């Protein structure tokens, strides 16, 4: 997921997407533990996507906090 796509999402969509990606990460880790998945770098990609989404949420909270002051 690109940063430009992430910035286009609303706050609710970001939160929902984070939940989906976390669920996906758990499933990937479980599948990889049971038997090696075809492309284990997908786990790393999903973790990075979650981090990008969380960063955007944090950035928006910081912006809204400075606007209210």
PQR file of N, CA, C, O and H, with PARSE charges and radii, in Angstrom:
ATOM      1  N   UNK A   1       0.847  -1.169   0.000 -0.4000 1.5000
ATOM      2  CA  UNK A   1       0.000   0.000   0.000 -0.0000 2.0000
ATOM      3  C   UNK A   1       0.894   1.233   0.000  0.5500 1.7000
ATOM      4  O   UNK A   1       1.818   1.341   0.805 -0.5500 1.4000
ATOM      5  N   UNK A   2       0.615   2.144  -0.893 -0.4000 1.5000
ATOM      6  CA  UNK A   2       1.437   3.345  -1.021 -0.0000 2.0000
ATOM      7  C   UNK A   2       0.975   4.424  -0.047  0.5500 1.7000
ATOM      8  O   UNK A   2      -0.178   4.440   0.386 -0.5500 1.4000
ATOM      9  H   UNK A   2      -0.136   2.057  -1.547  0.4000 1.0000
ATOM     10  N   UNK A   3       1.895   5.324   0.287 -0.4000 1.5000
ATOM     11  CA  UNK A   3       1.562   6.416   1.192 -0.0000 2.0000
ATOM     12  C   UNK A   3       0.465   7.305   0.624  0.5500 1.7000
ATOM     13  O   UNK A   3      -0.371   7.810   1.374 -0.5500 1.4000
ATOM     14  H   UNK A   3       2.831   5.312  -0.065  0.4000 1.0000
ATOM     15  N   UNK A   4       0.458   7.503  -0.693 -0.4000 1.5000
ATOM     16  CA  UNK A   4      -0.584   8.336  -1.298 -0.0000 2.0000
ATOM     17  C   UNK A   4      -1.961   7.695  -1.124  0.5500 1.7000
ATOM     18  O   UNK A   4      -2.953   8.403  -0.947 -0.5500 1.4000
ATOM     19  H   UNK A   4       1.137   7.093  -1.302  0.4000 1.0000
ATOM     20  N   UNK A   5      -2.029   6.382  -1.171 -0.4000 1.5000
ATOM     21  CA  UNK A   5      -3.294   5.676  -0.944 -0.0000 2.0000
ATOM     22  C   UNK A   5      -3.729   5.818   0.507  0.5500 1.7000
ATOM     23  O   UNK A   5      -4.912   5.997   0.798 -0.5500 1.4000
ATOM     24  H   UNK A   5      -1.224   5.807  -1.315  0.4000 1.0000
ATOM     25  N   UNK A   6      -2.767   5.738   1.410 -0.4000 1.5000
ATOM     26  CA  UNK A   6      -3.064   5.833   2.840 -0.0000 2.0000
ATOM     27  C   UNK A   6      -3.592   7.221   3.182  0.5500 1.7000
ATOM     28  O   UNK A   6      -4.539   7.348   3.958 -0.5500 1.4000
ATOM     29  H   UNK A   6      -1.806   5.592   1.174  0.4000 1.0000
ATOM     30  N   UNK A   7      -2.994   8.255   2.615 -0.4000 1.5000
ATOM     31  CA  UNK A   7      -3.417   9.626   2.906 -0.0000 2.0000
ATOM     32  C   UNK A   7      -4.820   9.910   2.385  0.5500 1.7000
ATOM     33  O   UNK A   7      -5.485  10.821   2.877 -0.5500 1.4000
ATOM     34  H   UNK A   7      -2.225   8.152   1.984  0.4000 1.0000
ATOM     35  N   UNK A   8      -5.275   9.153   1.407 -0.4000 1.5000
ATOM     36  CA  UNK A   8      -6.603   9.332   0.851 -0.0000 2.0000
ATOM     37  C   UNK A   8      -7.711   8.687   1.684  0.5500 1.7000
ATOM     38  O   UNK A   8      -8.892   8.914   1.421 -0.5500 1.4000
ATOM     39  H   UNK A   8      -4.734   8.413   1.007  0.4000 1.0000
ATOM     40  N   UNK A   9      -7.343   7.894   2.676 -0.4000 1.5000
ATOM     41  CA  UNK A   9      -8.332   7.211   3.498 -0.0000 2.0000
ATOM     42  C   UNK A   9      -8.820   8.117   4.627  0.5500 1.7000
ATOM     43  O   UNK A   9      -8.085   8.980   5.106 -0.5500 1.4000
ATOM     44  H   UNK A   9      -6.383   7.710   2.889  0.4000 1.0000
ATOM     45  N   UNK A  10     -10.054   7.910   5.039 -0.4000 1.5000
ATOM     46  CA  UNK A  10     -10.589   8.647   6.184 -0.0000 2.0000
ATOM     47  C   UNK A  10     -10.086   7.987   7.466  0.5500 1.7000
ATOM     48  O   UNK A  10      -9.509   6.900   7.431 -0.5500 1.4000
ATOM     49  H   UNK A  10     -10.651   7.208   4.649  0.4000 1.0000
ATOM     50  N   UNK A  11     -10.310   8.650   8.584 -0.4000 1.5000
ATOM     51  CA  UNK A  11      -9.854   8.128   9.880 -0.0000 2.0000
ATOM     52  C   UNK A  11     -10.482   6.763  10.176  0.5500 1.7000
ATOM     53  O   UNK A  11      -9.800   5.854  10.650 -0.5500 1.4000
ATOM     54  H   UNK A  11     -10.779   9.533   8.612  0.4000 1.0000
ATOM     55  N   UNK A  12     -11.777   6.622   9.897 -0.4000 1.5000
ATOM     56  CA  UNK A  12     -12.471   5.358  10.149 -0.0000 2.0000
ATOM     57  C   UNK A  12     -11.921   4.258   9.246  0.5500 1.7000
ATOM     58  O   UNK A  12     -11.751   3.117   9.677 -0.5500 1.4000
ATOM     59  H   UNK A  12     -12.331   7.360   9.511  0.4000 1.0000
ATOM     60  N   UNK A  13     -11.648   4.607   8.004 -0.4000 1.5000
ATOM     61  CA  UNK A  13     -11.095   3.625   7.075 -0.0000 2.0000
ATOM     62  C   UNK A  13      -9.696   3.192   7.508  0.5500 1.7000
ATOM     63  O   UNK A  13      -9.330   2.026   7.361 -0.5500 1.4000
ATOM     64  H   UNK A  13     -11.786   5.534   7.654  0.4000 1.0000
ATOM     65  N   UNK A  14      -8.918   4.126   8.038 -0.4000 1.5000
ATOM     66  CA  UNK A  14      -7.588   3.779   8.532 -0.0000 2.0000
ATOM     67  C   UNK A  14      -7.667   2.776   9.671  0.5500 1.7000
ATOM     68  O   UNK A  14      -6.945   1.779   9.680 -0.5500 1.4000
ATOM     69  H   UNK A  14      -9.215   5.073   8.158  0.4000 1.0000
ATOM     70  N   UNK A  15      -8.539   3.039  10.622 -0.4000 1.5000
ATOM     71  CA  UNK A  15      -8.689   2.144  11.772 -0.0000 2.0000
ATOM     72  C   UNK A  15      -9.159   0.759  11.315  0.5500 1.7000
ATOM     73  O   UNK A  15      -8.664  -0.259  11.799 -0.5500 1.4000
ATOM     74  H   UNK A  15      -9.126   3.849  10.614  0.4000 1.0000
ATOM     75  N   UNK A  16     -10.100   0.727  10.397 -0.4000 1.5000
ATOM     76  CA  UNK A  16     -10.602  -0.552   9.884 -0.0000 2.0000
ATOM     77  C   UNK A  16      -9.503  -1.299   9.130  0.5500 1.7000
ATOM     78  O   UNK A  16      -9.371  -2.517   9.248 -0.5500 1.4000
ATOM     79  H   UNK A  16     -10.502   1.554  10.004  0.4000 1.0000
ATOM     80  N   UNK A  17      -8.726  -0.561   8.362 -0.4000 1.5000
ATOM     81  CA  UNK A  17      -7.647  -1.186   7.583 -0.0000 2.0000
ATOM     82  C   UNK A  17      -6.556  -1.748   8.501  0.5500 1.7000
ATOM     83  O   UNK A  17      -5.994  -2.808   8.227 -0.5500 1.4000
ATOM     84  H   UNK A  17      -8.833   0.428   8.265  0.4000 1.0000
ATOM     85  N   UNK A  18      -6.264  -1.036   9.585 -0.4000 1.5000
ATOM     86  CA  UNK A  18      -5.272  -1.533  10.549 -0.0000 2.0000
ATOM     87  C   UNK A  18      -5.747  -2.861  11.141  0.5500 1.7000
ATOM     88  O   UNK A  18      -4.970  -3.808  11.260 -0.5500 1.4000
ATOM     89  H   UNK A  18      -6.721  -0.175   9.808  0.4000 1.0000
ATOM     90  N   UNK A  19      -7.024  -2.922  11.509 -0.4000 1.5000
ATOM     91  CA  UNK A  19      -7.577  -4.159  12.073 -0.0000 2.0000
ATOM     92  C   UNK A  19      -7.491  -5.304  11.065  0.5500 1.7000
ATOM     93  O   UNK A  19      -7.135  -6.426  11.425 -0.5500 1.4000
ATOM     94  H   UNK A  19      -7.656  -2.153  11.413  0.4000 1.0000
ATOM     95  N   UNK A  20      -7.816  -5.022   9.806 -0.4000 1.5000
ATOM     96  CA  UNK A  20      -7.748  -6.046   8.763 -0.0000 2.0000
ATOM     97  C   UNK A  20      -6.318  -6.539   8.577  0.5500 1.7000
ATOM     98  O   UNK A  20      -6.071  -7.741   8.488 -0.5500 1.4000
ATOM     99  H   UNK A  20      -8.105  -4.111   9.513  0.4000 1.0000
ATOM    100  N   UNK A  21      -5.386  -5.602   8.519 -0.4000 1.5000
ATOM    101  CA  UNK A  21      -3.989  -5.974   8.294 -0.0000 2.0000
ATOM    102  C   UNK A  21      -3.421  -6.756   9.471  0.5500 1.7000
ATOM    103  O   UNK A  21      -2.636  -7.683   9.273 -0.5500 1.4000
ATOM    104  H   UNK A  21      -5.587  -4.625   8.592  0.4000 1.0000
ATOM    105  N   UNK A  22      -3.804  -6.397  10.693 -0.4000 1.5000
ATOM    106  CA  UNK A  22      -3.340  -7.151  11.863 -0.0000 2.0000
ATOM    107  C   UNK A  22      -3.868  -8.578  11.829  0.5500 1.7000
ATOM    108  O   UNK A  22      -3.153  -9.526  12.152 -0.5500 1.4000
ATOM    109  H   UNK A  22      -4.442  -5.643  10.854  0.4000 1.0000
ATOM    110  N   UNK A  23      -5.125  -8.716  11.433 -0.4000 1.5000
ATOM    111  CA  UNK A  23      -5.720 -10.044  11.312 -0.0000 2.0000
ATOM    112  C   UNK A  23      -4.992 -10.849  10.235  0.5500 1.7000
ATOM    113  O   UNK A  23      -4.716 -12.035  10.411 -0.5500 1.4000
ATOM    114  H   UNK A  23      -5.706  -7.946  11.171  0.4000 1.0000
ATOM    115  N   UNK A  24      -4.691 -10.193   9.132 -0.4000 1.5000
ATOM    116  CA  UNK A  24      -3.965 -10.829   8.038 -0.0000 2.0000
ATOM    117  C   UNK A  24      -2.576 -11.266   8.493  0.5500 1.7000
ATOM    118  O   UNK A  24      -2.109 -12.341   8.118 -0.5500 1.4000
ATOM    119  H   UNK A  24      -4.915  -9.229   8.989  0.4000 1.0000
ATOM    120  N   UNK A  25      -1.911 -10.433   9.302 -0.4000 1.5000
ATOM    121  CA  UNK A  25      -0.583 -10.763   9.802 -0.0000 2.0000
ATOM    122  C   UNK A  25      -0.624 -11.999  10.693  0.5500 1.7000
ATOM    123  O   UNK A  25       0.242 -12.868  10.594 -0.5500 1.4000
ATOM    124  H   UNK A  25      -2.291  -9.559   9.607  0.4000 1.0000
ATOM    125  N   UNK A  26      -1.618 -12.077  11.554 -0.4000 1.5000
ATOM    126  CA  UNK A  26      -1.754 -13.245  12.429 -0.0000 2.0000
ATOM    127  C   UNK A  26      -1.954 -14.508  11.597  0.5500 1.7000
ATOM    128  O   UNK A  26      -1.353 -15.545  11.880 -0.5500 1.4000
ATOM    129  H   UNK A  26      -2.322 -11.371  11.635  0.4000 1.0000
ATOM    130  N   UNK A  27      -2.790 -14.421  10.581 -0.4000 1.5000
ATOM    131  CA  UNK A  27      -3.038 -15.579   9.715 -0.0000 2.0000
ATOM    132  C   UNK A  27      -1.773 -15.999   8.972  0.5500 1.7000
ATOM    133  O   UNK A  27      -1.478 -17.189   8.855 -0.5500 1.4000
ATOM    134  H   UNK A  27      -3.278 -13.579  10.350  0.4000 1.0000
ATOM    135  N   UNK A  28      -1.018 -15.000   8.463 -0.4000 1.5000
ATOM    136  CA  UNK A  28       0.219 -15.321   7.759 -0.0000 2.0000
ATOM    137  C   UNK A  28       1.239 -15.987   8.683  0.5500 1.7000
ATOM    138  O   UNK A  28       1.888 -16.962   8.303 -0.5500 1.4000
ATOM    139  H   UNK A  28      -1.258 -14.034   8.558  0.4000 1.0000
ATOM    140  N   UNK A  29       1.372 -15.457   9.889 -0.4000 1.5000
ATOM    141  CA  UNK A  29       2.318 -16.040  10.849 -0.0000 2.0000
ATOM    142  C   UNK A  29       1.920 -17.468  11.203  0.5500 1.7000
ATOM    143  O   UNK A  29       2.768 -18.355  11.303 -0.5500 1.4000
ATOM    144  H   UNK A  29       0.845 -14.665  10.198  0.4000 1.0000
ATOM    145  N   UNK A  30       0.630 -17.676  11.391 -0.4000 1.5000
ATOM    146  CA  UNK A  30       0.142 -19.017  11.723 -0.0000 2.0000
ATOM    147  C   UNK A  30       0.413 -19.979  10.571  0.5500 1.7000
ATOM    148  O   UNK A  30       0.890 -21.094  10.785 -0.5500 1.4000
ATOM    149  H   UNK A  30      -0.059 -16.956  11.310  0.4000 1.0000
ATOM    150  N   UNK A  31       0.108 -19.545   9.349 -0.4000 1.5000
ATOM    151  CA  UNK A  31       0.331 -20.394   8.180 -0.0000 2.0000
ATOM    152  C   UNK A  31       1.819 -20.704   8.012  0.5500 1.7000
ATOM    153  O   UNK A  31       2.188 -21.813   7.626 -0.5500 1.4000
ATOM    154  H   UNK A  31      -0.279 -18.640   9.175  0.4000 1.0000
ATOM    155  N   UNK A  32       2.658 -19.731   8.300 -0.4000 1.5000
ATOM    156  CA  UNK A  32       4.094 -19.937   8.161 -0.0000 2.0000
ATOM    157  C   UNK A  32       4.629 -20.868   9.247  0.5500 1.7000
ATOM    158  O   UNK A  32       5.594 -21.597   9.018 -0.5500 1.4000
ATOM    159  H   UNK A  32       2.358 -18.830   8.613  0.4000 1.0000
ATOM    160  N   UNK A  33       4.014 -20.848  10.414 -0.4000 1.5000
ATOM    161  CA  UNK A  33       4.430 -21.745  11.493 -0.0000 2.0000
ATOM    162  C   UNK A  33       4.058 -23.197  11.169  0.5500 1.7000
ATOM    163  O   UNK A  33       4.838 -24.116  11.419 -0.5500 1.4000
ATOM    164  H   UNK A  33       3.230 -20.256  10.599  0.4000 1.0000
ATOM    165  N   UNK A  34       2.887 -23.386  10.623 -0.4000 1.5000
ATOM    166  CA  UNK A  34       2.412 -24.734  10.291 -0.0000 2.0000
ATOM    167  C   UNK A  34       3.243 -25.322   9.154  0.5500 1.7000
ATOM    168  O   UNK A  34       3.790 -26.418   9.272 -0.5500 1.4000
ATOM    169  H   UNK A  34       2.254 -22.639  10.420  0.4000 1.0000
ATOM    170  N   UNK A  35       3.327 -24.592   8.072 -0.4000 1.5000
ATOM    171  CA  UNK A  35       4.143 -25.014   6.929 -0.0000 2.0000
ATOM    172  C   UNK A  35       4.647 -23.746   6.242  0.5500 1.7000
ATOM    173  O   UNK A  35       3.948 -22.734   6.191 -0.5500 1.4000
ATOM    174  H   UNK A  35       2.882 -23.702   7.976  0.4000 1.0000
ATOM    175  N   UNK A  36       5.824 -23.816   5.735 -0.4000 1.5000
ATOM    176  CA  UNK A  36       6.449 -22.631   5.139 -0.0000 2.0000
ATOM    177  C   UNK A  36       5.570 -22.067   4.025  0.5500 1.7000
ATOM    178  O   UNK A  36       5.156 -22.780   3.111 -0.5500 1.4000
ATOM    179  H   UNK A  36       6.391 -24.638   5.777  0.4000 1.0000
ATOM    180  N   UNK A  37       5.298 -20.761   4.129 -0.4000 1.5000
ATOM    181  CA  UNK A  37       4.514 -20.126   3.065 -0.0000 2.0000
ATOM    182  C   UNK A  37       5.427 -19.869   1.874  0.5500 1.7000
ATOM    183  O   UNK A  37       6.650 -19.820   2.008 -0.5500 1.4000
ATOM    184  H   UNK A  37       5.634 -20.181   4.872  0.4000 1.0000
ATOM    185  N   UNK A  38       4.822 -19.710   0.723 -0.4000 1.5000
ATOM    186  CA  UNK A  38       5.578 -19.581  -0.518 -0.0000 2.0000
ATOM    187  C   UNK A  38       6.484 -18.350  -0.515  0.5500 1.7000
ATOM    188  O   UNK A  38       7.624 -18.413  -0.975 -0.5500 1.4000
ATOM    189  H   UNK A  38       3.828 -19.750   0.614  0.4000 1.0000
ATOM    190  N   UNK A  39       5.975 -17.236   0.003 -0.4000 1.5000
ATOM    191  CA  UNK A  39       6.745 -16.005  -0.007 -0.0000 2.0000
ATOM    192  C   UNK A  39       6.754 -15.390   1.396  0.5500 1.7000
ATOM    193  O   UNK A  39       5.879 -14.587   1.718 -0.5500 1.4000
ATOM    194  H   UNK A  39       5.049 -17.185   0.377  0.4000 1.0000
ATOM    195  N   UNK A  40       7.722 -15.754   2.225 -0.4000 1.5000
ATOM    196  CA  UNK A  40       7.740 -15.260   3.608 -0.0000 2.0000
ATOM    197  C   UNK A  40       7.977 -13.757   3.724  0.5500 1.7000
ATOM    198  O   UNK A  40       7.754 -13.188   4.792 -0.5500 1.4000
ATOM    199  H   UNK A  40       8.432 -16.406   1.963  0.4000 1.0000
ATOM    200  N   UNK A  41       8.417 -13.109   2.669 -0.4000 1.5000
ATOM    201  CA  UNK A  41       8.610 -11.655   2.726 -0.0000 2.0000
ATOM    202  C   UNK A  41       7.269 -10.923   2.806  0.5500 1.7000
ATOM    203  O   UNK A  41       7.230  -9.729   3.106 -0.5500 1.4000
ATOM    204  H   UNK A  41       8.599 -13.571   1.801  0.4000 1.0000
ATOM    205  N   UNK A  42       6.175 -11.632   2.540 -0.4000 1.5000
ATOM    206  CA  UNK A  42       4.842 -11.025   2.691 -0.0000 2.0000
ATOM    207  C   UNK A  42       4.590 -10.621   4.132  0.5500 1.7000
ATOM    208  O   UNK A  42       3.912  -9.625   4.388 -0.5500 1.4000
ATOM    209  H   UNK A  42       6.207 -12.601   2.296  0.4000 1.0000
ATOM    210  N   UNK A  43       5.134 -11.390   5.087 -0.4000 1.5000
ATOM    211  CA  UNK A  43       4.966 -11.061   6.505 -0.0000 2.0000
ATOM    212  C   UNK A  43       5.589  -9.699   6.786  0.5500 1.7000
ATOM    213  O   UNK A  43       4.986  -8.860   7.456 -0.5500 1.4000
ATOM    214  H   UNK A  43       5.684 -12.199   4.879  0.4000 1.0000
ATOM    215  N   UNK A  44       6.781  -9.486   6.279 -0.4000 1.5000
ATOM    216  CA  UNK A  44       7.472  -8.210   6.463 -0.0000 2.0000
ATOM    217  C   UNK A  44       6.699  -7.074   5.808  0.5500 1.7000
ATOM    218  O   UNK A  44       6.590  -5.986   6.373 -0.5500 1.4000
ATOM    219  H   UNK A  44       7.271 -10.168   5.736  0.4000 1.0000
ATOM    220  N   UNK A  45       6.162  -7.324   4.620 -0.4000 1.5000
ATOM    221  CA  UNK A  45       5.402  -6.293   3.909 -0.0000 2.0000
ATOM    222  C   UNK A  45       4.158  -5.882   4.690  0.5500 1.7000
ATOM    223  O   UNK A  45       3.837  -4.697   4.774 -0.5500 1.4000
ATOM    224  H   UNK A  45       6.250  -8.208   4.161  0.4000 1.0000
ATOM    225  N   UNK A  46       3.467  -6.849   5.253 -0.4000 1.5000
ATOM    226  CA  UNK A  46       2.258  -6.560   6.031 -0.0000 2.0000
ATOM    227  C   UNK A  46       2.609  -5.767   7.285  0.5500 1.7000
ATOM    228  O   UNK A  46       1.898  -4.830   7.646 -0.5500 1.4000
ATOM    229  H   UNK A  46       3.728  -7.812   5.185  0.4000 1.0000
ATOM    230  N   UNK A  47       3.711  -6.140   7.955 -0.4000 1.5000
ATOM    231  CA  UNK A  47       4.148  -5.385   9.139 -0.0000 2.0000
ATOM    232  C   UNK A  47       4.460  -3.938   8.781  0.5500 1.7000
ATOM    233  O   UNK A  47       4.111  -3.024   9.528 -0.5500 1.4000
ATOM    234  H   UNK A  47       4.289  -6.901   7.662  0.4000 1.0000
ATOM    235  N   UNK A  48       5.106  -3.727   7.656 -0.4000 1.5000
ATOM    236  CA  UNK A  48       5.437  -2.367   7.223 -0.0000 2.0000
ATOM    237  C   UNK A  48       4.178  -1.578   6.863  0.5500 1.7000
ATOM    238  O   UNK A  48       4.097  -0.380   7.136 -0.5500 1.4000
ATOM    239  H   UNK A  48       5.390  -4.469   7.049  0.4000 1.0000
ATOM    240  N   UNK A  49       3.205  -2.240   6.258 -0.4000 1.5000
ATOM    241  CA  UNK A  49       1.936  -1.569   5.945 -0.0000 2.0000
ATOM    242  C   UNK A  49       1.223  -1.133   7.223  0.5500 1.7000
ATOM    243  O   UNK A  49       0.680  -0.030   7.289 -0.5500 1.4000
ATOM    244  H   UNK A  49       3.271  -3.213   6.037  0.4000 1.0000
ATOM    245  N   UNK A  50       1.224  -1.992   8.231 -0.4000 1.5000
ATOM    246  CA  UNK A  50       0.607  -1.653   9.520 -0.0000 2.0000
ATOM    247  C   UNK A  50       1.314  -0.447  10.125  0.5500 1.7000
ATOM    248  O   UNK A  50       0.666   0.453  10.659 -0.5500 1.4000
ATOM    249  H   UNK A  50       1.665  -2.888   8.177  0.4000 1.0000
ATOM    250  N   UNK A  51       2.633  -0.429  10.043 -0.4000 1.5000
ATOM    251  CA  UNK A  51       3.400   0.700  10.580 -0.0000 2.0000
ATOM    252  C   UNK A  51       3.066   1.992   9.837  0.5500 1.7000
ATOM    253  O   UNK A  51       2.932   3.044  10.462 -0.5500 1.4000
ATOM    254  H   UNK A  51       3.159  -1.160   9.609  0.4000 1.0000
ATOM    255  N   UNK A  52       2.931   1.926   8.518 -0.4000 1.5000
ATOM    256  CA  UNK A  52       2.566   3.111   7.735 -0.0000 2.0000
ATOM    257  C   UNK A  52       1.187   3.638   8.130  0.5500 1.7000
ATOM    258  O   UNK A  52       0.984   4.844   8.270 -0.5500 1.4000
ATOM    259  H   UNK A  52       3.040   1.072   8.010  0.4000 1.0000
ATOM    260  N   UNK A  53       0.251   2.718   8.305 -0.4000 1.5000
ATOM    261  CA  UNK A  53      -1.098   3.102   8.694 -0.0000 2.0000
ATOM    262  C   UNK A  53      -1.095   3.743  10.080  0.5500 1.7000
ATOM    263  O   UNK A  53      -1.738   4.772  10.291 -0.5500 1.4000
ATOM    264  H   UNK A  53       0.416   1.738   8.191  0.4000 1.0000
ATOM    265  N   UNK A  54      -0.381   3.144  11.015 -0.4000 1.5000
ATOM    266  CA  UNK A  54      -0.296   3.699  12.372 -0.0000 2.0000
ATOM    267  C   UNK A  54       0.377   5.065  12.365  0.5500 1.7000
ATOM    268  O   UNK A  54      -0.019   5.951  13.122 -0.5500 1.4000
ATOM    269  H   UNK A  54       0.141   2.308  10.844  0.4000 1.0000
ATOM    270  N   UNK A  55       1.382   5.247  11.528 -0.4000 1.5000
ATOM    271  CA  UNK A  55       2.062   6.532  11.424 -0.0000 2.0000
ATOM    272  C   UNK A  55       1.103   7.609  10.936  0.5500 1.7000
ATOM    273  O   UNK A  55       1.131   8.735  11.434 -0.5500 1.4000
ATOM    274  H   UNK A  55       1.704   4.528  10.913  0.4000 1.0000
ATOM    275  N   UNK A  56       0.269   7.280   9.982 -0.4000 1.5000
ATOM    276  CA  UNK A  56      -0.698   8.247   9.458 -0.0000 2.0000
ATOM    277  C   UNK A  56      -1.724   8.613  10.524  0.5500 1.7000
ATOM    278  O   UNK A  56      -2.104   9.777  10.642 -0.5500 1.4000
ATOM    279  H   UNK A  56       0.246   6.365   9.578  0.4000 1.0000
ATOM    280  N   UNK A  57      -2.173   7.633  11.297 -0.4000 1.5000
ATOM    281  CA  UNK A  57      -3.125   7.903  12.381 -0.0000 2.0000
ATOM    282  C   UNK A  57      -2.495   8.850  13.396  0.5500 1.7000
ATOM    283  O   UNK A  57      -3.127   9.812  13.833 -0.5500 1.4000
ATOM    284  H   UNK A  57      -1.864   6.687  11.201  0.4000 1.0000
ATOM    285  N   UNK A  58      -1.254   8.576  13.766 -0.4000 1.5000
ATOM    286  CA  UNK A  58      -0.542   9.412  14.731 -0.0000 2.0000
ATOM    287  C   UNK A  58      -0.347  10.823  14.188  0.5500 1.7000
ATOM    288  O   UNK A  58      -0.522  11.801  14.915 -0.5500 1.4000
ATOM    289  H   UNK A  58      -0.740   7.794  13.412  0.4000 1.0000
ATOM    290  N   UNK A  59       0.013  10.931  12.914 -0.4000 1.5000
ATOM    291  CA  UNK A  59       0.212  12.243  12.288 -0.0000 2.0000
ATOM    292  C   UNK A  59      -1.072  13.060  12.306  0.5500 1.7000
ATOM    293  O   UNK A  59      -1.046  14.260  12.577 -0.5500 1.4000
ATOM    294  H   UNK A  59       0.154  10.137  12.323  0.4000 1.0000
ATOM    295  N   UNK A  60      -2.185  12.413  12.018 -0.4000 1.5000
ATOM    296  CA  UNK A  60      -3.468  13.124  12.012 -0.0000 2.0000
ATOM    297  C   UNK A  60      -3.872  13.562  13.411  0.5500 1.7000
ATOM    298  O   UNK A  60      -4.431  14.645  13.583 -0.5500 1.4000
ATOM    299  H   UNK A  60      -2.205  11.438  11.797  0.4000 1.0000
ATOM    300  N   UNK A  61      -3.594  12.732  14.411 -0.4000 1.5000
ATOM    301  CA  UNK A  61      -3.897  13.125  15.797 -0.0000 2.0000
ATOM    302  C   UNK A  61      -3.070  14.328  16.200  0.5500 1.7000
ATOM    303  O   UNK A  61      -3.574  15.234  16.865 -0.5500 1.4000
ATOM    304  H   UNK A  61      -3.139  11.853  14.271  0.4000 1.0000
ATOM    305  N   UNK A  62      -1.806  14.349  15.807 -0.4000 1.5000
ATOM    306  CA  UNK A  62      -0.931  15.467  16.141 -0.0000 2.0000
ATOM    307  C   UNK A  62      -1.401  16.746  15.453  0.5500 1.7000
ATOM    308  O   UNK A  62      -1.375  17.822  16.050 -0.5500 1.4000
ATOM    309  H   UNK A  62      -1.396  13.614  15.267  0.4000 1.0000
ATOM    310  N   UNK A  63      -1.828  16.626  14.203 -0.4000 1.5000
ATOM    311  CA  UNK A  63      -2.330  17.790  13.471 -0.0000 2.0000
ATOM    312  C   UNK A  63      -3.594  18.338  14.106  0.5500 1.7000
ATOM    313  O   UNK A  63      -3.748  19.552  14.243 -0.5500 1.4000
ATOM    314  H   UNK A  63      -1.849  15.751  13.719  0.4000 1.0000
ATOM    315  N   UNK A  64      -4.493  17.456  14.493 -0.4000 1.5000
ATOM    316  CA  UNK A  64      -5.740  17.929  15.106 -0.0000 2.0000
ATOM    317  C   UNK A  64      -5.492  18.558  16.477  0.5500 1.7000
ATOM    318  O   UNK A  64      -6.207  19.473  16.886 -0.5500 1.4000
ATOM    319  H   UNK A  64      -4.367  16.470  14.382  0.4000 1.0000
ATOM    320  N   UNK A  65      -4.476  18.061  17.183 -0.4000 1.5000
ATOM    321  CA  UNK A  65      -4.151  18.633  18.492 -0.0000 2.0000
ATOM    322  C   UNK A  65      -3.577  20.034  18.346  0.5500 1.7000
ATOM    323  O   UNK A  65      -3.850  20.902  19.174 -0.5500 1.4000
ATOM    324  H   UNK A  65      -3.896  17.318  16.851  0.4000 1.0000
ATOM    325  N   UNK A  66      -2.789  20.264  17.311 -0.4000 1.5000
ATOM    326  CA  UNK A  66      -2.210  21.593  17.111 -0.0000 2.0000
ATOM    327  C   UNK A  66      -3.241  22.580  16.581  0.5500 1.7000
ATOM    328  O   UNK A  66      -3.135  23.781  16.827 -0.5500 1.4000
ATOM    329  H   UNK A  66      -2.567  19.559  16.638  0.4000 1.0000
ATOM    330  N   UNK A  67      -4.239  22.079  15.853 -0.4000 1.5000
ATOM    331  CA  UNK A  67      -5.288  22.955  15.329 -0.0000 2.0000
ATOM    332  C   UNK A  67      -6.198  23.471  16.439  0.5500 1.7000
ATOM    333  O   UNK A  67      -6.712  24.586  16.348 -0.5500 1.4000
ATOM    334  H   UNK A  67      -4.325  21.103  15.652  0.4000 1.0000
ATOM    335  N   UNK A  68      -6.400  22.681  17.473 -0.4000 1.5000
ATOM    336  CA  UNK A  68      -7.305  23.081  18.544 -0.0000 2.0000
ATOM    337  C   UNK A  68      -6.669  24.080  19.515  0.5500 1.7000
ATOM    338  O   UNK A  68      -7.367  24.714  20.306 -0.5500 1.4000
ATOM    339  H   UNK A  68      -5.983  21.775  17.546  0.4000 1.0000
ATOM    340  N   UNK A  69      -5.376  24.213  19.451 -0.4000 1.5000
ATOM    341  CA  UNK A  69      -4.691  25.149  20.382 -0.0000 2.0000
ATOM    342  C   UNK A  69      -4.724  26.555  19.883  0.5500 1.7000
ATOM    343  O   UNK A  69      -4.200  27.455  20.539 -0.5500 1.4000
ATOM    344  H   UNK A  69      -4.809  23.698  18.808  0.4000 1.0000
TER
END
